[in-house]
Every structure is written in structure tokens, then in C-alpha cells.
Amino acid sequence: MYTYEDIRKLVEEIRMVNRAKLILIKMRGMTEGEAHRYIVRSAMDACVKKRAVAADIIAYHEKYEEKRGKATHAARDSYRP
């Protein structure tokens, strides 16, 4: 029998993996199946859980977006006619 905590962790993992898949679909042009296989294969190759791979993808994307946002703002703010 699953406890509430087990189910909560499972749902959290599913959400995290789905978010990582969405990032791969948008940023790398993968299909959902390709994104899922990428996460599963990366997890198996590194001997970690899918959750860890998904967390890495999300963290990398957030870091990328942060840098991209700063560069965009810097370029926009530096223009003064």
C-alpha cells in the first residue's frame, strides 16, 4: 500500500519529468517520445533517477533563460538615441 508521501513524491517526479520534456520539445525540437527517451537514456547512462536528469535540464534551462534575459535587457538598455 502506498502512503500519501509516496504518492506525493511520485506526482512531483512526474511533473518534473513532464516539465523537462516540455523544455526539450520547445528548445530542441524533439517530439514527446524523443524527449522521454532522452531523459530515460540519460538517467540509465548516468545511473541516476529520471528525476535527477529532469532537475538538471530544468536548472540548465533556467540558467540559460536568466543569461538570455540579462543580455536582452543589457542590449535594450544600452541603446539611447
VEXDRENKOL-363597 format. One record per atom (N, C-alpha, C, CB): residue in three letters; x, y, z. Coordinates in steps of 0.1 Angstrom, whole numbers, plus 5000, padded with zeros to 4 digits. Glycine has a CB too. Example, Ala and Ser with C-alpha at 12.3 -4.5 7.8 and 13.67 -1.06 7.14 Angstrom:
! VEXDRENKOL-363597
ALA513249435078;ALA512349555078;ALA513249675078;ALA511349555090;SER512849785071;SER513749895071;SER512950005079;SER514149945057;
END
This chain:
! VEXDRENKOL-363597
MET500849885000;MET500050005000;MET500950125000;MET499050005012;TYR500550224992;TYR501350344991;TYR500850445002;TYR501150414977;THR501850515007;THR501450625017;THR501250755009;THR502550635027;TYR500650845016;TYR500450975010;TYR501751035005;TYR499751075020;GLU502751025013;GLU504151075010;GLU504651014997;GLU505151055021;ASP504450884996;ASP504950814983;ASP504250864971;ASP504750664985;ILE502950884972;ILE502150934961;ILE502551074958;ILE500650924964;ARG502751154968;ARG503151294966;ARG504551304958;ARG503251374979;LYS505451224963;LYS506751224956;LYS506651174941;LYS507751134963;LEU505851074939;LEU505651024925;LEU505051134916;LEU504750904926;VAL504051204921;VAL503351314914;VAL504351424911;VAL502151364921;GLU505151454921;GLU506151564919;GLU507251524909;GLU506851584933;GLU507651394909;GLU508551344899;GLU507951354885;GLU509051204902;ILE506751314884;ILE506051314871;ILE505951454865;ILE504651254872;ARG505651554874;ARG505551694870;ARG506951744865;ARG505051774881;MET507951704873;MET509251754870;MET509751694856;MET510251714881;VAL509551564854;VAL509851504841;VAL509051564830;VAL509651354842;ASN507851594832;ASN507051654821;ASN507451794818;ASN505551654825;ARG507951864828;ARG508452004826;ARG509751994818;ARG508652074839;ALA510551904821;ALA511851884814;ALA511551844799;ALA512751784821;LYS510551754798;LYS510251714784;LYS509751834776;LYS509151604784;LEU508951924782;LEU508452034775;LEU509552134771;LEU507452114784;ILE510552144780;ILE511752224776;ILE512452164764;ILE512652234789;LEU512652034765;LEU513351964753;LEU512551984740;LEU513651824756;ILE511251974741;ILE510351984730;ILE510552124724;ILE508951954733;LYS510452224732;LYS510552364728;LYS511852414723;LYS510052464739;MET512952374731;MET514252424728;MET515052344718;MET515052434741;ARG514752214718;ARG515552124709;ARG514652064697;ARG516152014716;GLY513452104697;GLY512552054686;GLY512251904686;GLY513152084673;MET512351844698;MET512151694699;MET510651674700;MET512851644712;THR510251544697;THR508851504699;THR508851464714;THR508451384690;GLU507551434719;GLU507451394733;GLU508151264735;GLU505951384737;GLY508051174726;GLY508651044727;GLY510151054727;GLY508250954715;GLU510751134718;GLU512151154718;GLU512651224731;GLU512551244706;ALA511951314736;ALA512351384749;ALA512251284760;ALA511351504752;HIS511251194761;HIS511151094771;HIS512250994770;HIS509751024770;ARG512550954758;ARG513750854757;ARG515050924760;ARG513750804742;TYR515151054757;TYR516451124761;TYR516651124776;TYR516351264755;ILE515551154783;ILE515651154798;ILE515851024803;ILE514351214804;VAL515150924799;VAL515350784804;VAL516750734801;VAL514350684797;ARG517250754788;ARG518550704784;ARG519650774792;ARG518750724769;SER519450914794;SER520450984802;SER520550934816;SER520151134801;ALA519350904822;ALA519350854836;ALA520050724837;ALA517850844840;MET519750634827;MET520450504827;MET521950514825;MET519850414816;ASP522350594816;ASP523750614813;ASP524550674826;ASP523950704802;ALA523850764833;ALA524550824844;ALA524250754858;ALA524150964846;CYS523450644857;CYS523050564869;CYS522350654879;CYS524250494875;VAL521450744875;VAL520750824884;VAL519250814880;VAL521150974883;LYS518350874888;LYS516950864886;LYS516550974875;LYS516150894899;LYS515450944869;LYS514951044859;LYS514751174865;LYS513650984853;ARG514351174878;ARG514151304885;ARG515351394885;ARG513651274899;ALA516551324887;ALA517851404887;ALA518151464873;ALA518951314892;VAL517851384863;VAL518151434849;VAL517151544846;VAL517951314839;ALA515951534850;ALA514951634847;ALA515351764855;ALA513551584852;ALA515751744867;ALA516151864875;ALA517351934869;ALA516551824890;ASP518351864863;ASP519451924856;ASP519051994844;ASP520451814852;ILE518051934836;ILE517552004824;ILE516852134828;ILE516651914816;ILE516052134838;ILE515352254842;ILE516252354848;ILE514352214853;ALA517252314856;ALA518252414861;ALA519052474850;ALA519152344871;TYR519452394840;TYR520252444829;TYR519352544821;TYR520752334820;HIS518152514819;HIS517252604811;HIS517052734818;HIS515952534809;GLU516852724832;GLU516552844839;GLU517852934839;GLU516252814854;LYS519052874840;LYS520252954839;LYS520453014826;LYS521452854843;TYR520052934815;TYR520152994802;TYR519253104800;TYR519852874791;GLU517953094804;GLU517053194803;GLU517453324811;GLU515653154807;GLU518053304822;GLU518453414830;GLU519553494823;GLU519053364844;LYS520553424817;LYS521653484810;LYS521053554798;LYS522653384806;ARG520153484791;ARG519553544779;ARG518753674782;ARG518653434772;GLY518053664793;GLY517253784798;GLY518153904801;GLY516453744810;LYS519253874808;LYS520153984811;LYS520754044799;LYS521253934820;ALA521153954789;ALA521754004777;ALA520754084769;ALA522253884768;THR519554044769;THR518454114761;THR518254254768;THR517154034761;HIS518154254781;HIS517954384788;HIS519154474787;HIS517654354803;ALA520354414787;ALA521554494786;ALA521654564772;ALA522854414788;ALA521254484762;ALA521254534748;ALA520254644746;ALA521054424738;ARG519054624752;ARG517954714751;ARG518254844759;ARG516654654756;ASP518854824771;ASP519154944780;ASP520355024775;ASP519354894794;SER521154964767;SER522355034763;SER522055134751;SER523454944759;TYR520955104744;TYR520555194733;TYR519955324738;TYR519655114723;ARG520555434736;ARG520055564740;ARG520255664728;ARG520655614753;PRO519255694721;PRO519455784710;PRO519755924714;PRO518155784701;
END
